[in-house]
């Protein structure tokens, strides 16, 4: 399975090798036939083996042999380069889960506006192409994705528990050398997610390509994260400031809304502090994209887990509660920033982007970081080279560069690791250990160098304890 091997199938990695963004992995049946699993945007200082990076997203690998694109989930670091893939000449179908098929056009419309054109006619034409190419697949059913006559690749999507619609991909490869089962993990979810069931591992595979975002650490206890969120908010709101939560528009935002609704519901007769009842605390969702995803999430209720559905039957609105204010218009956004800066009105603001690389959160940060009344609360991974990582690392008293300007950080900075939608090291090891027909080869991608090495060490120790061996590789 090494890239230099002449034995098929071969796996080539075009992204998420140096870092956690730009996921793109090619499963080659032969020289003329392959599948591409994900085609994501690079962020921060991450780059692909061919040199593509956040400033140059041009596809830097051949596409003529790629017969289909398989999407594990719709986060931008897994799908954001699809416009560039189409521009490079890719003509095949786009295979994904049924929920992802509803969410993907929303993501790709945004990516197209950022990278190509904001003209309505261009956007409409592009979205028609995307929708024609989409092939929504039900979970847990085999589908022939590539048939070359002398060989074929069938795929099966399994729930990954990361965000709504997320999947890991089982690939059954049938070629001249025989059969080979490959699993691409995509991004695996953690247990106790509020809206999604935890992933169940496959029965077996020959080669496993697994993410390692949190391969070097374990999350705080997720069962207690809602209580921790409530405590952080109560402390941060004591001085009548704003709590800024940078969050990805899809997945993280909806989880936060779900748990904030529960905090407000349980504390409707209590106070944050003497001057502020919980029932008067505004939660501001300032992200048009996140608002669209939240509406789509509501429409995809059949894919929610049972606890979430029970709340609906009791008349509650987990993603549309009374204290939730949505800000869509840009002028309204600017007015909201000014209002929160000038007033002493406590509030919680959720806005993108999740790593503070752009979007409306940057305007809030520029306006509020200098004021110790305010707080920034990180609930997700901050990639190297991103402003989010810089704020996280520097903390109160440090500085951060936003749009080329240096800003002092006087606001409080908090982190809640238990809100990651990724499996931690324990969860990743458990996923691998629970594969009954163990993989002969494990390839570790989608993580920092340290995270990949630590996950490799943890997996090696697991196999040694059981007197088993597997070839565990870190592609470069």
C-alpha angles and dihedrals in degrees: 000000000000113000090243092054120109091208115101140263100051127186120213122189118213098172146003088055096104099039137335104296137071096048111194123147125174122208107200121202089183138324093294104037131056146140124229116216108206129337107213139181121256117233134187113353096331116125140176128249088255093054101260114145143160091289096045114036096168110137105260099190134066115272104181092093094047106102100176141010119223118200120206093190140333104257110132094243087062102039108017097101095055092103089056091046091055090046089053090059106266107159104174134104125278110230121199143137120289095253091047089053088061094045101040098073089055091054095043093048088058093046091049092051091051097046109026123011144341094200108123093224092053092047093049092048092048094048091050088056091050094049092049090053096047117106109186112207128197116235120263097018126114119239129185103237099171130020116181097169094242091051144001144200120220120189135201124193117218126189111268099186093223103111133339108297095014118146143176114224126233111199120196105198119196115185143135094290090053133255126335128179117212125184123198109197098201104190113332120214128229126241122265094036106163099232108022137059117245117258119266114214123239122260092246150323142185097226127026122194105195135182121236105190090137097020091128101050147033125235125243113262104295092202089069099039095102090056089048090050090052092049093048091050093047091051095043094048095053092094096047094252134135124263109218116203115188105206140168110257093236127048103356095053093051092047090051093049090049093053095039089055089053092049091051092044094051094044101041090122095042136077133237085214135333095288099039128060113201089235090064097050109112118219108204120201103196104180125092090201093051090048091055091048091048090054089049090050089054090052091050095058094133087072094053119103121254100263091057092049091052090059090056092053089054091058097256123136107214094181100030109040126159098256093051113107119189122205114199108152115081094225089051088051092054090047091051092052091051093045093053092045094049099039132062090229112137113225144158115231123194113191142150154287100059094213094038091244091134142322130086096314087074091063090052091048093049090050099042113027092087093058119080090207089076132070136204114213118196116201100168146046116293112209122224114272094022124122088238091060090047093052090045092050098041098040126176109351095027133095138242133197115233120177090343096308128107116235127190115235109224095144118096117263122211134175129205106189094179090074095069113123088210126092112250125226092280091051094047092049091046090052092052095041091052094058099106096201094048121220116255090209128035120189116195117209140150100056144087117278090256093048092050093049093047092050090049090052092048093049092046090053091049092053093045091054089055092042091242132129135211131169104249113193136185107203118219 
